[in-house]
Amino acid sequence: MKRALVLAVSSGLLLAGCAEGQQPSKQGIGAVLGGVTGAVVGGEIGGHGTGKNVGIAAGAILGAMAGSAIGKALDERDRLLLAQAQQNAFEYSRSGQRTTWQNPDTGHGGYVVPQPAYQQDNGQYCREYTQEITVGGRTEEGYGTACRQPDGSWKIMN
């Protein structure tokens, strides 16, 4: 149920961002990422049954709003620096060690903290992580899971 709701929310936000035939904006991308993260967090704190579903929905909405605000402010260089920090953290950092990033042009920055790697049943290695992004004095936190791809890169799964 949780995955279905997250997928539905993400798809809806992506379609809304592309409705005018344009590339998704950084604000739209931020909304999607925030919505997914919010849904996961909401599902975890919502309990079981109806409470869990309400938590997922509320988390998705609140996360999308926060992600939209941050995405609106992150420029292409910010996103590149964040992605590089994530890849470096997943590949090289010890568990619990911060990998930071900072864009000197915008002042935006943050950090990624990977957790211990584990191997899934299919043999794929994954790491859970937390991250923090600061834009214009506003800080947002998030967490997720990244898994190693066949080409050696790490892909954020949620």
C-alpha positions as CSV (number, residue, x, y, z in Angstrom):
1,M,0.0,0.0,0.0
2,K,2.8,2.4,0.9
3,R,4.7,1.9,-2.3
4,A,1.5,2.2,-4.3
5,L,0.7,5.5,-2.7
6,V,4.2,6.9,-3.1
7,L,4.2,5.9,-6.7
8,A,0.8,7.5,-7.3
9,V,1.9,10.7,-5.6
10,S,5.2,10.8,-7.5
11,S,3.5,10.1,-10.8
12,G,0.9,12.8,-10.3
13,L,3.5,15.4,-9.4
14,L,5.7,14.4,-12.4
15,L,2.7,14.6,-14.7
16,A,1.6,17.9,-13.3
17,G,5.1,19.3,-13.8
18,C,5.2,18.1,-17.5
19,A,1.6,19.0,-18.3
20,E,2.6,22.0,-20.4
21,G,5.1,20.0,-22.4
22,Q,8.1,21.5,-20.7
23,Q,11.0,19.9,-18.9
24,P,10.3,19.3,-15.2
25,S,11.4,22.4,-13.2
26,K,13.7,22.2,-10.3
27,Q,10.7,23.2,-8.2
28,G,8.7,20.2,-9.6
29,I,11.6,17.9,-9.0
30,G,12.0,19.1,-5.4
31,A,8.2,18.6,-4.9
32,V,8.5,15.0,-6.1
33,L,11.5,14.2,-4.0
34,G,10.0,15.9,-1.0
35,G,6.7,14.1,-1.5
36,V,8.3,10.7,-1.7
37,T,10.4,11.4,1.4
38,G,7.4,12.8,3.2
39,A,5.3,9.8,2.4
40,V,8.0,7.4,3.6
41,V,8.4,9.3,6.9
42,G,4.6,9.7,7.3
43,G,4.2,6.0,6.8
44,E,6.8,5.2,9.4
45,I,5.2,7.5,12.1
46,G,1.6,6.9,11.2
47,G,1.3,3.5,12.9
48,H,-0.8,0.8,11.3
49,G,-4.0,0.6,9.3
50,T,-5.9,3.9,8.7
51,G,-3.4,5.9,10.7
52,K,-0.6,4.7,8.5
53,N,-2.4,5.7,5.3
54,V,-3.2,9.1,6.7
55,G,0.4,9.5,7.8
56,I,1.6,8.6,4.2
57,A,-0.8,11.1,2.6
58,A,0.0,13.9,5.0
59,G,3.7,13.2,4.8
60,A,3.5,13.3,1.0
61,I,1.7,16.6,0.9
62,L,3.9,18.3,3.5
63,G,7.1,16.8,1.9
64,A,6.0,18.0,-1.5
65,M,5.5,21.5,-0.3
66,A,8.9,21.6,1.5
67,G,10.6,19.9,-1.5
68,S,9.0,22.4,-3.9
69,A,10.4,25.3,-1.9
70,I,13.9,23.9,-1.8
71,G,13.8,22.7,-5.4
72,K,12.8,26.2,-6.5
73,A,15.9,27.6,-4.9
74,L,18.4,24.8,-6.0
75,D,20.1,25.6,-9.3
76,E,21.8,23.1,-11.6
77,R,25.2,23.4,-10.0
78,D,23.7,22.9,-6.5
79,R,22.1,19.6,-7.7
80,L,25.3,18.5,-9.3
81,L,27.3,19.1,-6.1
82,L,24.7,17.3,-4.1
83,A,24.7,14.3,-6.5
84,Q,28.5,14.2,-6.3
85,A,28.5,14.3,-2.5
86,Q,25.9,11.5,-2.5
87,Q,28.0,9.3,-4.8
88,N,31.2,9.9,-2.8
89,A,29.4,9.2,0.5
90,F,27.9,6.0,-0.7
91,E,31.1,4.8,-2.3
92,Y,33.9,6.0,0.0
93,S,32.5,7.2,3.4
94,R,32.5,5.2,6.5
95,S,29.2,4.7,8.2
96,G,28.1,7.7,10.1
97,Q,30.7,10.0,8.4
98,R,29.5,13.2,6.8
99,T,30.3,14.1,3.3
100,T,29.6,17.8,2.8
101,W,29.0,19.9,-0.3
102,Q,28.8,23.7,-0.7
103,N,28.2,25.9,-3.7
104,P,30.3,29.1,-3.3
105,D,28.2,30.9,-5.8
106,T,24.8,30.4,-4.1
107,G,25.9,29.6,-0.6
108,H,23.6,26.6,-0.6
109,G,25.1,23.4,0.9
110,G,24.5,20.4,3.0
111,Y,25.8,16.9,3.9
112,V,25.1,13.2,3.3
113,V,25.6,10.6,6.0
114,P,25.6,6.9,4.8
115,Q,24.9,4.0,7.0
116,P,26.4,0.5,6.8
117,A,26.1,-1.3,3.5
118,Y,24.1,-4.4,3.3
119,Q,23.4,-7.0,0.6
120,Q,19.9,-7.7,-0.6
121,D,18.7,-11.1,-1.5
122,N,19.3,-10.4,-5.2
123,G,23.0,-9.6,-4.4
124,Q,22.7,-5.9,-4.8
125,Y,24.5,-3.7,-2.2
126,C,22.6,-0.9,-0.7
127,R,23.1,1.8,2.0
128,E,20.6,3.8,3.9
129,Y,21.5,7.5,4.4
130,T,20.4,10.8,5.9
131,Q,21.0,14.1,4.4
132,E,20.5,17.8,5.1
133,I,20.2,20.6,2.6
134,T,20.4,24.3,3.5
135,V,19.0,26.9,1.1
136,G,18.6,30.5,2.0
137,G,19.0,29.8,5.7
138,R,16.3,27.1,5.6
139,T,17.4,23.6,6.4
140,E,15.5,20.4,5.3
141,E,16.4,16.9,6.4
142,G,15.7,13.7,4.6
143,Y,16.6,10.0,4.4
144,G,16.5,7.2,1.9
145,T,18.2,4.2,0.4
146,A,20.7,4.0,-2.4
147,C,21.8,0.9,-4.2
148,R,24.8,0.1,-6.3
149,Q,24.0,-0.3,-10.0
150,P,25.8,-2.7,-12.4
151,D,27.9,0.1,-13.8
152,G,29.2,0.9,-10.2
153,S,27.2,4.1,-9.7
154,W,24.7,4.4,-6.8
155,K,21.0,5.0,-7.5
156,I,18.7,6.6,-4.9
157,M,15.8,4.1,-4.6
158,N,13.4,6.2,-2.5
